Amino acid sequence: MGADWLARELKRGTAEVLILSLLEEHERHGYDLARLIGERSEGAITFHAASLYPTLYRLEDQSLIEGRWVEKAGQRRRRYYRLTAAGKRRLARQRSTWEQFVAGFRNVAGIRPA
């Protein structure tokens, strides 16, 4: 169990809240979500777009997001996702849980904000 294992587990546990947070701003497609996660985390968190799709499908099945196909001239069609009212409620709960977890983790591990 090394750093690679920990990184995979952390990514698995954060994908949902990251996706919902970005979709709260406006609708996006999978490639855009992966790109923004990398950009906004300054490279600390990265996902290949393909690895996000199982989470997107699950969130859609749970009615937390809605997807629609968009076709633009000269481009391949893309599925754009948007947050639903149920997704907004889930995101609020997840943010609260993460805030408590991060505060507790910092206290125990002795990590101070930069």
C-alpha positions in Angstrom: 0.0 0.0 0.0 2.0 2.9 -1.3 1.4 6.4 -2.4 -0.2 5.2 -5.7 -2.8 3.2 -3.8 -3.6 6.2 -1.6 -3.9 8.5 -4.6 -6.4 6.1 -6.3 -8.5 5.8 -3.2 -8.6 9.5 -2.7 -9.6 10.1 -6.3 -12.4 7.5 -6.0 -13.7 9.2 -2.9 -13.6 12.7 -4.3 -14.8 12.3 -7.9 -18.5 12.8 -7.1 -18.2 16.0 -5.1 -15.8 17.5 -7.7 -18.1 16.7 -10.6 -21.2 18.0 -8.7 -19.3 21.2 -7.8 -18.3 22.0 -11.3 -21.8 21.2 -12.6 -23.2 23.7 -10.1 -21.6 26.5 -12.1 -23.1 25.4 -15.5 -23.4 22.4 -17.7 -20.3 20.6 -19.0 -19.1 17.5 -20.8 -16.8 14.9 -19.5 -13.6 16.1 -21.1 -14.3 19.6 -19.7 -14.8 18.2 -16.2 -11.5 16.3 -16.3 -9.7 19.4 -17.7 -11.1 21.7 -15.0 -10.3 19.4 -12.2 -6.7 19.3 -13.3 -6.5 23.0 -13.8 -8.2 24.1 -10.6 -6.3 21.7 -8.5 -3.1 22.9 -10.1 -2.4 19.3 -11.2 -2.7 17.8 -7.8 -5.9 15.9 -8.9 -6.1 14.5 -12.4 -8.6 12.3 -14.1 -8.7 10.9 -17.6 -12.1 11.9 -19.1 -12.9 8.2 -19.7 -12.4 7.4 -16.0 -15.1 9.9 -15.0 -17.8 8.4 -17.2 -18.8 5.6 -14.8 -19.4 8.2 -12.1 -21.3 10.4 -14.5 -23.5 7.4 -15.5 -24.1 6.6 -11.8 -25.0 10.2 -10.9 -27.4 10.3 -13.9 -29.0 7.0 -12.8 -29.5 8.5 -9.3 -31.1 11.6 -10.9 -28.4 13.9 -9.4 -27.4 15.1 -12.9 -29.1 15.1 -16.3 -27.4 14.6 -19.6 -28.3 15.7 -23.1 -26.5 15.1 -26.4 -25.4 18.2 -28.3 -24.2 18.2 -31.9 -22.2 21.1 -33.3 -21.2 21.5 -36.9 -17.7 20.2 -37.4 -17.5 18.6 -34.0 -18.4 15.2 -32.7 -21.5 15.1 -30.5 -21.0 15.4 -26.8 -23.1 14.7 -23.8 -23.5 17.7 -21.6 -24.4 17.2 -18.0 -26.2 19.6 -15.6 -27.0 19.5 -11.9 -30.5 18.7 -10.8 -32.3 19.9 -7.6 -31.5 16.5 -6.0 -27.9 17.0 -7.0 -27.7 20.4 -5.4 -29.0 18.9 -2.1 -26.5 16.1 -2.3 -23.6 18.5 -3.0 -24.6 20.7 0.0 -24.5 17.6 2.3 -21.2 16.4 0.8 -19.6 19.8 1.2 -20.6 19.8 4.9 -19.2 16.3 5.4 -15.9 17.2 3.6 -15.5 20.4 5.6 -15.8 18.5 8.9 -13.5 15.7 7.7 -10.8 18.0 6.4 -10.9 20.0 9.7 -10.6 16.9 11.7 -7.9 15.4 9.5 -5.8 18.6 9.8 -6.2 18.6 13.6 -5.1 14.9 13.9 -2.3 15.0 11.3 -1.0 18.4 12.3 -1.4 19.8 8.8 -1.7 23.6 8.7 -3.2 25.6 5.8 -0.6 27.1 3.5 
